[in-house]
Amino acid sequence: MSELFKRMWLGVTLIVATSAFLLLSDTGQRANATPRAAILQFSSMQALDDGAHGLLDYLKQHGYDGTHKVIIDSFNAQNDMATSNAIAKEITSGKYEFVISISTNCLQAVANANREGKAKHLFGIVADPVAAKVGVDANDPAKKPRYMTGIGSLMPVDEVMETARIMNPRVRRFGIPWNPSQANSLRYMELAREAAIKMNVEILEGSVDNTAAVGEVTSSLISRGADVIVVIGDVTVGLAIDSVIAQAKKGRIPVIGALPDYVTRGALYAAGADFYRVGQQMGEVAIRMFNGEDPANIPIIYALPKTYGVNLKALDGLKDSWRVSPELIAKCNTVVDATGVHKK
């Protein structure tokens, strides 16, 4: 009996020792493993692409090329919320230590999937993180989920509308196509409505739920008497910006917007964030997190590096008189004229 007991004890001891060795070995491997980061972008809209390029360029310039220091995998939901939710669920399951979301839609998808905080979450190219309803306090940037931080960049819709009135004091009706299901768009519409009251003008709203409907809705706004079409920070409308501009051209009215790159597509004027620079700011915060800084201690950053654009060719053929002053031209970072696109 004692011999049997000795053999059993030896066997148990060997199992425990082996398990302990494997556990310690695995712990060592995990400690030495290169951390992984996932980037989730909602669509290939220019503003989001600019943000992603700014982020990746900044990381690469500081030695984070995606294969060294931190392994980086990029995902694009291609303008589909179900896909965004599915990817968010996968990348917050524990496979990635860091998740970087680009757009409000992706902020919401990741925040909903990451309630247990398995991933440290950085967001950007977001108008108003409070409006996204992911737990960010409206009055204190430090009050937020402990595993989350990011950058909010609320673009100046009121400034765009006021500039339109300067270019044409007779403007009375601003036509705005927008997607009510998007938190970003709702926030911008609130700002546009507030500006309209202040300016004593009227807003004609047109709801869209997909990019295919944007051209038709824009046409209906023109038929209702819109003097100018305003494109706010709406992903659905932004992806169909060419349809917006085509319909406005048929109606002989201009397009103004909150995304400056629209002037190269035919919009008359735009003012908003330089999202490449916002992406660089995201890269700076990302490196702080990669180096061990706890996102719980990084307050939400509100930053709006502004940029302006004007397209003088868009004045051709308008049914009303619009004037772009030399002062406005001098202010713009991008100027489009008959000789091409000029960037300062």
N, C-alpha and C positions, 0 to 999 in steps of 0.2 A: 504494500500500500504506500509506504514511504517512498519507494522507488518511483511509483507511478506519479505521486504527488510532485516529486522533484522534476520529472519530465514535463509535467503540466506547467509547473512554475517556470521552467526554462523556456517553454514555448511561449507563454504569456509575456515573459520578459523580452524575448526576441521580437515579438509582435509590437510591443510598446516602444521598444528602442527603434525598430524600423520605421514605425509611424512618426515618431518624434524626429528622426533624421529626415524623412521625406517632407514633413511639415516645415522644418527649419530650412531645408533646401529650397522649397517652394517660396518661402518667405523671402529668402535671399534673392531668388530670381526675380520676384515681383518688386523687391526694393530697387533692384538694378535695372528693371525694365524701363524702356523709354515710354513716357506717358503719351497718351493718345488724345487728340482733339478732333471733334467733328464740327464742320461748318455747314449750317443748313440755310439755304437761300430760297425764297419763295418762288421767284421767277427770274427770267432774263431781261427784265425791265432795266433800262439804262441806269437809273439811279441806284438800283440794287447791285448791278454789275460794277458801277463806279466804287461803291462802298466795299465790295468784295476785293476789287483790285487794290484799293488803298490799303486794306487790311493785309493782304498777302504780300504786297510789295514792302510794307513796313516790317513785317515779320522776317522776310527774306533778307532785308538790309541789316537786320540785327542777328542773323545767323540761324533763324528758324525757317528753313527752306522746305519744311514738310516731311523731311526724312531724318533730320538730325535734331537733337534736343527734345523735340516734340514731333510725333508722327501726326500729320494732318490729313484728314479725309474730307472731301467736299461733296455736298449733296444739293440737288436742285429739285424742288417739288413741281416745277413747270406749271405754276399757276393753278395748282389743284390742292384744295384744302384737305381732302381725304388723304392724298399722298403725303402732304406735309405732316399730318397727324401720325400717319404710319411710320414715317422716317423718324419723327420725334420720339415716338415710343421705343423704337429700336435703339437709337443712339443714347437714350437715357437709361437703358436697362443695366448699365454697369460696364459696358464695353469701352466707354470713353470717360476719361476723368474730367475732360472739359468739353463743353458744347457752346458754340458761338452761333447765335441766330441772327439772320439779316432780314429785316422787315417786321412789321407789327404782327402779321399773320403767323410768322414763325416764332416770334416771341411768345404768342399765346399758345401755340402748339407745344413748344418745349416746356413752358411753364406748367401746362396742364399735365404733361407726361412725367414731369420731374418733381412731383409733389413730395417724394421721399428724399429728394436732394442727393441722388446718387451721382449726379454730375454737377460740376461747378459751371454756372451758366452766365455767359456774357452776351448782351444783346446790343444791336445798333441799327441804324437806318430806320429809326422809329420816331414818329412825330411826338407822341405824348404817351409815355409808359403808364401814366396814371389812367388815361382813357382806355388802355388795353385791359384793365381790371385783372392784373396779375399779382396784386398785393403791394403795389408801390404807393406810399403815402403821398398825398397831394401837398402836404405842408412841410414834410421833412424827408429830404433825399436819402437819409441814412436808414429810414424805416422801410424795410422791404424784406422779402425772403432772404434768409442768411446765406444761401448758396447762389444768390443772383446779384448781378450788377450790370450796368450798361450805360448807354448814351441816348438821350432824347434830343431830337432836333426838330422843333416845331417851326414850320416854314411860314413866312409872312404873307398870308392870303390878303389881309387888309391892306398891306403896302402895295401889293399887285393891283388890287382894285382901285386904290387911290391914284396910282400912277396912270391907270387907264383913263380916269377922269381928267387928269392933267393933260393927257394927250388928246382927249376929246371931251370937252366940258358938257357936250350934249348927251352923253351916255346916260341912259336912265334904267335900262334893263340888262342885268348880267345873267346870261344863261349858263347853268352849271349842271353837266351830266355827272352822276356819281352813283356809287354802289353803297346803299344803306347798310349792307351786312358787314362792312369793314369798319373797324373801330377808328382807324386813321381817318377815313373819309368823314365819318360822323363828327369827329373833332374839328376837322377843317370846315365842314358845313356850319358848325356852330360859330366859328370865327367869321365866316363869310356873312352869316345872318347878322351878327353883331355889327360888322362893318357896314352892311347895307342900311341898318337903322341909323347909324352915326352919319352916313353920307346922304341919307334921305333918297335912296334908290331902291329899285325892286330886284328881287332875285327870282328867276324862273328856274325851277328845279326839274331835272329829268332823271328818273331812277333807271339804273341798268343792273343786271345780274350776271352778265357775261359780255365778253368782248365783242361778240357778233352783233349785239344790240346797240353798241355805242354810236355807230354812224346814224342809224335811224333815229335814235333819241336826240342826237345833236341836230338833225334836220328838223325835228319837231320843235325844238327850242327856237330855232331860227324862224319857223313859221309862226310861232307865238309872239314874235316881235323882239327877240333878243338883239341887243346892239353889239354885243361882244360875247364870246364864249370863254369861260374861265375853266381851266383844267387844274383842279386842286391835286393834292398828293394822293390820288386814288390809283391803285394798282390796275384795276380792271380798265379804267379809262386810259391810263398811261400806256398800257399795252396796245391800245387801239388809237394812239395819237394821230396816226396818219389818216384814219377815217374822220376824226374830228376836224382836222385841218382841211381835208378835202371838202367836207360838207360846208364848212365856214367859207371856203373860197367860192363855192357855188352861190352861197347867200350873200357874198361880197361884204362879209364882216370879218374882223380879225379874231385871233385866238391869243389869249394871254394865259400865263401859267405860273405854277409854283415850283417848276423844275426847269432850271435854266437851259438844259440841253435841248428843250423843245424848240428853241429859236432856230436851230440848225435843221429842224424838220419843217419849218414854215410858220411857227408862231411869231407874232409881232414882238412880244415882250415877255420876259420871265424873270423872276427873282426867287432865290431860294438857297438851299444849302449846297455847299461844295461837298458832295458826298464822298469824293475821293479823300478829302481831308478828314472827314468824319471817320472813314475807314482806317486812316492812319491813327487817329485817336483811339479807335478800338484796338488796333495793334499794340499801342502803348499799354493799355489796360490789360490786354491778353498776356503780355510778357510779364507784367507784375504778378498775374495769377500763376503763370507757368513757373515763376521763381518762388512760389510758395506763399504769396500774400493772400490772405483769406478774403474772398469777395464780401463776406459779412462786414468787413472793415472798409470797404470801398463804396462810398455813397454814389447814388445815381448822378451822372454828370449831365448837365444840360448845356449843349454847345451848338451854335449855329454859325459856322464860318460861311458868311454870305458870298454869293456870286450873282452876277447879273448878265442878262443877254438881251440883244435887240436885233431884229431882222428888218432892215430897211426895205428889202424887196417885198415884204408882206404888205407894204403900203399901197402897192400897185393894185388898181382895180377896186378898191374899197368904195362903197356907195356913199360913205360919209367922209368928212374931213378929219383926218388924224395927223397929228404933228409930233415928230420926235425931236426934242430940243438938242442942241449941241451939248448941253450939260448932261443930259441923260446918256447920250452916246459916250461921253467921256467917262461916265461912271461904270459903263458895262465892261465886263471881262471878255465877253464874246460879242462881236459885231459881224453881222452878215450883210453884205451889200452886193452890188452887181459884179464885183471883182472876186468874190469868194468869202470864205470864213476867216475872220481875223481874231486871234486870241491874244490877250495881254498877259 
